[in-house]
Structure formats: structure tokens, C-alpha cells
């Protein structure tokens, strides 16, 4: 996604923060430990602010920011299928 300036991104983030409490569905988060774009703290923030009862985080050791195109892509596929089966 491209933003013309940081104000657009800030508006989007504010909008998202306001909506997090409305998330009630099971939540699976993948997060690279070596992501230089999105801070690791965002996972904790999200977990604290969603209303989902079922929450799972999988930290990825072998990927960077675009995890689905990196070394952990097969693990992501496998864990996603497992999560869907467990929560459907």
C-alpha cells in the first residue's frame, strides 16, 4: 500500500485502533522476529485490544517483513490450515 504522506498512514492507524475491539473471531498472528518495518510491540498491542477469545501468535525465525514470500512461507501455510481446522 502506498501513502502520499505520513498523515494518511496515521489516519489509517487511528481508524484501525478504534476498530480492534470489534474483532471477535479467532485470531492468528504471524510475526517475524527480524522485521525492520513493523515493531514487535504491535503484536502485544493487538492481542490486548482485540476481543477474540481464541488468539494465537507464531513468531517466525527465518523471515523478514514479507513472511509469506520468505523462508517461513511453508510453515505459515501449514499453521494457517491447522488454525482453520481447529476453529471451524
Residue pairs with C-beta under 8 A, 6 or more apart in sequence:
3 9
3 12
17 49
20 46
20 49
20 50
21 49
21 50
21 51
22 51
23 50
23 51
23 52
24 50
24 51
24 52
24 53
25 52
26 52
26 53
26 54
26 55
26 56
26 83
26 87
27 46
27 50
27 52
27 54
27 55
27 56
28 56
28 57
28 58
28 79
28 80
28 83
29 43
29 46
29 47
29 55
29 56
29 57
29 58
30 57
30 58
30 60
30 67
30 72
30 76
30 79
31 38
31 40
31 42
31 43
31 57
31 58
31 59
31 60
32 59
32 60
32 63
32 64
32 65
32 67
32 70
32 72
33 40
33 59
33 60
33 61
34 63
34 64
35 64
35 65
36 64
36 65
37 65
38 65
43 57
47 55
47 57
54 87
56 83
58 75
58 76
58 79
60 67
60 70
60 72
60 75
60 76
61 72
62 70
62 71
62 72
63 70
63 71
63 72
63 73
64 70
67 73
67 76
68 76
